[in-house]
């Protein structure tokens, strides 16, 4: 697990939910998840709507990916994304 300091928070990449070739980063608390936009939008109408809005020059990015801040807990976002991206 690697860490990076961004905006005074030490972010931790989520084990098992950080895909190097994915194109969306989701932050919940101090945990970040790098996942695939197409799978996320296909399974979540909320993320479909969020990601339907074109990224602007002011849109926050992380490692060349759109960064979405979630108000939910790290545990809740981990459970949600695991249900989508972890086939086991």
N, C-alpha and C positions, 0 to 999 in steps of 0.2 A: 504494500500500500504506500503510495507516494503522497506527499503533501506539498502544497503551494500556498504562500501567503498572498491573499487577494483581499483588498479593502479591510485590512486589519483582522481578518479571520483566517485561521489556518484550515484550509479545506482538505478533506480526506476523500480520496477516490474510493468509491464503493466496490468492494470485492465482488466479483461475479456480475456486476452491472456497470462495468466500464469497458466499452468496446472501442478500441483504438480507431477503427474505421467508421464509427458512428458519427452522426452529424448534429445531435442536439445534446446539450448539457443541462441537467436539472439540478438545482441546488435546494436542499432542505436542511436547514440548520447549517452545520459545518460539513455535511456530506454532499458529495457531488456524484452524479450518475451520467455516464455518456452512453446514449441509447440511439436507436434508429428511428428517425422521424416517421418513415412510412409505416412501421409497425405500431408506433405510438398513436398516430392519427387514425389508423384503421380500427383501433380497439378502444379509443376514447374520444367521444364527441367534444369533450372540453378541450383536450389537446388539439383536436382537429380545428376547432375554432381559434384557439390561441395561435397556432402555427399557420393559419390561413392568412393572417395579417402579414403583409410583406415586411421583411426586416428593413429598417431604416438605418441611416448613418448613425443615429444615436442609440440604436438597439445594442444592448450590452452583449459582448461576445466573450467566449472562453475557449482558447486554443482553436480559433477560427470556426467555432460553433456558436449557434444562438444559445444564450444562457437564459433559462427560465427559473425564476425564484419562486419557490413554493412555500406557503405559510404553514403547511402540514409538518408534522414531526418527521424526523429521519426514519423512524420505525414504520410509520404509515406509508411513506413514499417507497421505502424498501419493499414492503409487502405488496404494494400495488404494482410496482415495476417487476418484481419477481413473478407475479402472476402472469404478466405479459411476456417476459423475456426468458424465463427459466422453465424449460419444458419438463424438468424433473419435478 
